[in-house]
């Protein structure tokens, strides 16, 4: 991700929810105390989300719900909202995204992590939108959410999953999100919700661009699970585009991204 501008800019980076999250603000007030306060509040909101949703914390609401120590009727409004979003995500993706993963004993275990990151960043970023005369960009573990109304569009690089030092293409981002799912960073960590096993090797990565990071992230995860057939599903979701990389490094994309595909 690169930009070309002489406008003042400042970047913050913190480890939150188990991953590095950076915030870049560009504009005349980038170094103002108010801007710093807004960004600090952004990170505080993410830490609160982690306390509620982390599957690694025994005292989180999600962990309590998973082991039956908390009734579904008594969950917080945030957790209830996320559970509703997970149900919508399952329907939207034809079951290729599912927050309840099959276990060896035949049960299904709740893990909304695949939706929470995008939702949490999008919610916390609401305060960034109120900064005066400012463009901003959030990068959370490779997923991107940003807005550029005062200056040039942000330029978001899509990595080559075969060689992460190389760039497949660069996407201009004026307002919205770019989310990528694949094996390059964390190996075969994604599970097929139909089987509970690692996803088949039919793609190296799936990148989705759209107005919402919550849904771009969900659609990218589901596209990686579903494979090449997911292009039609993303194309049919208003406002969203996808780019898929197959095991041989070939790229295919929906109509809106055709002009950005690398030349073979």
C-alpha positions as CSV (number, residue, x, y, z in Angstrom):
1,X,0.0,0.0,0.0
2,X,1.6,3.3,-1.1
3,X,0.5,6.9,-1.6
4,X,2.0,9.8,-3.4
5,X,1.3,13.1,-1.5
6,X,3.1,15.9,0.3
7,X,0.2,16.3,2.8
8,X,1.1,15.6,6.5
9,X,0.4,12.1,7.6
10,X,0.8,10.0,10.7
11,X,0.7,6.3,11.3
12,X,-0.1,4.4,14.5
13,X,0.5,0.6,14.9
14,X,-0.7,-1.6,17.8
15,X,-1.1,-5.4,18.3
16,X,-4.8,-6.0,18.9
17,X,-6.9,-9.1,18.6
18,X,-3.8,-11.1,18.0
19,X,-2.7,-9.2,14.9
20,X,-1.0,-5.9,13.9
21,X,-3.5,-3.1,13.2
22,X,-2.3,0.2,11.7
23,X,-4.1,3.5,11.3
24,X,-2.8,6.1,8.9
25,X,-4.3,9.6,8.9
26,X,-3.5,12.1,6.1
27,X,-4.4,15.8,6.2
28,X,-3.6,19.1,7.9
29,X,-4.6,17.8,11.4
30,X,-2.8,14.4,11.2
31,X,-0.6,15.4,14.2
32,X,-3.3,17.1,16.2
33,X,-4.0,16.0,19.8
34,X,-7.7,15.4,18.8
35,X,-6.6,13.1,16.0
36,X,-4.4,11.1,18.4
37,X,-7.3,10.8,20.8
38,X,-9.7,9.5,18.2
39,X,-7.1,6.9,17.1
40,X,-6.5,5.8,20.7
41,X,-10.3,5.4,21.2
42,X,-10.3,3.3,18.0
43,X,-7.8,0.9,19.5
44,X,-9.6,0.9,22.9
45,X,-12.8,-0.2,21.1
46,X,-11.0,-3.1,19.4
47,X,-9.6,-4.2,22.8
48,X,-13.1,-4.2,24.2
49,X,-14.2,-6.4,21.3
50,X,-11.4,-8.8,22.0
51,X,-12.5,-9.1,25.6
52,X,-16.0,-10.1,24.4
53,X,-15.2,-12.3,21.4
54,X,-11.8,-13.9,21.9
55,X,-12.0,-17.7,21.8
56,X,-8.6,-17.7,23.6
57,X,-9.9,-16.0,26.7
58,X,-11.7,-18.3,29.1
59,X,-13.7,-15.3,30.5
60,X,-14.9,-13.9,27.2
61,X,-18.6,-14.0,26.4
62,X,-18.0,-16.2,23.4
63,X,-16.1,-18.7,25.5
64,X,-18.8,-18.7,28.2
65,X,-21.5,-19.3,25.5
66,X,-19.4,-22.1,23.9
67,X,-19.2,-24.1,27.1
68,X,-22.8,-23.5,28.1
69,X,-22.0,-21.2,31.0
70,X,-24.1,-18.4,29.3
71,X,-27.5,-18.6,27.9
72,X,-28.1,-17.3,24.3
73,X,-31.0,-15.3,25.8
74,X,-28.6,-13.4,28.1
75,X,-25.8,-12.4,25.8
76,X,-24.8,-8.8,25.4
77,X,-26.3,-6.7,22.5
78,X,-22.9,-6.8,20.7
79,X,-22.7,-10.6,20.8
80,X,-26.4,-10.9,19.9
81,X,-25.8,-8.6,16.9
82,X,-22.8,-10.5,15.7
83,X,-24.6,-13.8,16.0
84,X,-27.4,-12.3,13.8
85,X,-24.8,-11.2,11.3
86,X,-23.2,-14.7,11.2
87,X,-26.7,-16.1,10.4
88,X,-27.0,-13.6,7.5
89,X,-23.5,-14.4,6.3
90,X,-24.3,-18.1,6.2
91,X,-27.3,-17.4,4.0
92,X,-25.5,-14.9,1.8
93,X,-22.7,-17.3,1.0
94,X,-24.8,-20.5,0.6
95,X,-23.2,-22.0,3.7
96,X,-19.6,-21.4,2.6
97,X,-19.2,-19.1,5.6
98,X,-20.5,-20.6,8.9
99,X,-19.6,-19.5,12.4
100,X,-20.5,-23.0,13.7
101,X,-17.8,-25.4,12.7
102,X,-18.2,-29.2,12.7
103,X,-16.3,-31.1,15.3
104,X,-15.1,-34.8,15.2
105,X,-17.8,-35.8,17.6
106,X,-20.5,-34.5,15.3
107,X,-21.3,-31.4,17.2
108,X,-20.7,-27.8,15.9
109,X,-18.6,-25.3,17.8
110,X,-19.3,-21.5,17.7
111,X,-16.4,-19.4,16.3
112,X,-17.5,-16.0,15.0
113,X,-13.9,-14.9,14.6
114,X,-14.1,-14.9,10.8
115,X,-16.7,-12.1,10.9
116,X,-15.7,-10.3,14.1
117,X,-12.5,-8.8,12.8
118,X,-14.0,-7.0,9.9
119,X,-17.1,-5.9,11.9
120,X,-15.0,-4.7,14.8
121,X,-12.7,-2.6,12.6
122,X,-15.6,-1.1,10.7
123,X,-17.4,-0.2,13.9
124,X,-14.4,1.3,15.6
125,X,-13.5,3.3,12.4
126,X,-16.8,5.3,12.6
127,X,-15.0,7.9,14.7
128,X,-12.3,8.3,12.1
129,X,-14.9,9.4,9.6
130,X,-15.7,12.4,11.8
131,X,-12.1,13.7,11.6
132,X,-12.1,17.1,9.8
133,X,-10.3,17.4,6.4
134,X,-8.7,14.0,6.9
135,X,-8.2,10.8,4.8
136,X,-7.6,7.6,6.8
137,X,-6.6,4.0,6.2
138,X,-6.8,1.0,8.5
139,X,-4.9,-2.2,7.8
140,X,-5.8,-5.1,10.0
141,X,-3.9,-8.3,9.4
142,X,-3.9,-7.5,5.7
143,X,-7.5,-6.4,5.4
144,X,-8.0,-2.8,4.5
145,X,-10.7,-0.1,5.3
146,X,-10.2,3.5,4.2
147,X,-11.6,6.8,3.0
148,X,-9.9,9.4,0.8
149,X,-12.1,12.4,0.2
150,X,-9.6,15.2,0.6
151,X,-6.6,13.8,-1.3
152,X,-5.8,11.1,-3.9
153,X,-7.2,7.6,-3.6
154,X,-5.2,5.2,-1.4
155,X,-3.3,2.6,-3.4
156,X,-3.8,-0.9,-2.0
157,X,-1.4,-3.6,-3.2
158,X,-2.6,-7.2,-3.6
159,X,0.2,-9.6,-2.8
160,X,1.2,-12.5,-5.0
161,X,0.4,-15.5,-2.7
162,X,3.3,-17.5,-4.3
163,X,5.8,-14.8,-3.4
164,X,4.7,-12.2,-0.8
165,X,7.5,-9.8,-1.9
166,X,5.8,-9.4,-5.2
167,X,2.6,-7.5,-6.0
168,X,-0.1,-8.9,-8.3
169,X,-1.9,-5.6,-8.8
170,X,-2.7,-2.3,-7.1
171,X,-6.2,-1.3,-6.4
172,X,-7.3,2.4,-5.9
173,X,-9.4,2.8,-2.8
174,X,-11.5,6.0,-2.5
175,X,-13.9,4.7,0.1
176,X,-14.5,1.1,1.2
177,X,-12.7,-2.1,1.9
178,X,-10.3,-4.7,0.5
179,X,-10.2,-8.1,2.2
180,X,-8.1,-11.1,1.2
181,X,-8.3,-14.7,2.4
182,X,-5.8,-17.4,1.6
183,X,-2.9,-19.6,2.7
184,X,0.1,-17.2,2.1
185,X,0.3,-15.7,5.6
186,X,-1.0,-18.5,7.9
187,X,-1.0,-21.7,5.9
188,X,-4.0,-23.9,5.6
189,X,-5.8,-22.4,8.6
190,X,-9.3,-22.1,7.0
191,X,-11.8,-25.0,7.5
192,X,-14.5,-26.0,5.2
193,X,-17.7,-25.6,7.3
194,X,-19.3,-28.6,5.5
195,X,-16.5,-31.0,6.6
196,X,-14.5,-29.4,9.3
197,X,-11.3,-30.1,7.3
198,X,-8.9,-27.7,5.7
199,X,-10.2,-26.1,2.5
200,X,-9.3,-27.9,-0.7
201,X,-6.4,-26.6,-2.7
202,X,-8.4,-25.0,-5.5
203,X,-7.3,-21.4,-4.8
204,X,-4.2,-19.7,-3.4
205,X,-6.1,-16.5,-2.5
206,X,-9.4,-14.7,-2.8
207,X,-9.6,-10.9,-2.6
208,X,-12.9,-9.0,-2.4
209,X,-13.5,-5.2,-2.8
210,X,-16.6,-3.5,-1.6
211,X,-18.2,-0.8,0.6
212,X,-18.2,-2.8,3.9
213,X,-15.2,-4.6,5.5
214,X,-17.6,-6.8,7.4
215,X,-19.0,-8.2,4.2
216,X,-15.9,-8.0,2.1
217,X,-14.2,-10.2,4.7
218,X,-17.0,-12.7,4.8
219,X,-17.2,-12.9,1.0
220,X,-13.4,-13.4,0.7
221,X,-13.5,-16.2,3.2
222,X,-16.5,-17.9,1.6
223,X,-14.9,-17.4,-1.9
224,X,-11.7,-19.2,-0.8
225,X,-13.8,-22.0,0.6
226,X,-16.1,-22.3,-2.5
227,X,-13.4,-21.8,-5.1
228,X,-13.8,-20.5,-8.7
229,X,-17.6,-20.8,-8.6
230,X,-17.7,-18.0,-6.0
231,X,-17.1,-15.4,-8.7
232,X,-20.7,-15.6,-9.8
233,X,-21.9,-15.3,-6.1
234,X,-19.7,-12.2,-5.5
235,X,-20.7,-10.6,-8.9
236,X,-24.3,-11.0,-7.8
237,X,-23.8,-9.2,-4.5
238,X,-24.3,-5.5,-5.2
239,X,-21.2,-3.3,-4.8
240,X,-18.7,-6.2,-4.5
241,X,-16.0,-7.4,-6.8
242,X,-13.6,-10.4,-6.5
243,X,-10.1,-11.4,-7.7
244,X,-9.1,-15.1,-7.4
245,X,-5.7,-16.6,-7.7
246,X,-5.5,-20.3,-8.7
247,X,-2.8,-22.8,-7.8
248,X,-0.9,-22.1,-11.0
249,X,-0.9,-18.3,-10.2
250,X,-3.5,-17.5,-12.8
251,X,-5.9,-14.7,-11.9
252,X,-9.6,-14.3,-12.7
253,X,-11.9,-11.5,-11.5
254,X,-15.4,-10.1,-11.7
255,X,-16.1,-7.4,-14.3
256,X,-15.2,-4.5,-12.1
257,X,-11.7,-5.7,-11.5
258,X,-10.8,-6.9,-15.0
259,X,-8.8,-3.8,-15.7
260,X,-6.6,-4.4,-12.7
261,X,-5.7,-8.0,-13.4
262,X,-2.1,-8.7,-14.0
263,X,-1.1,-9.3,-17.7
264,X,-0.2,-13.0,-18.2
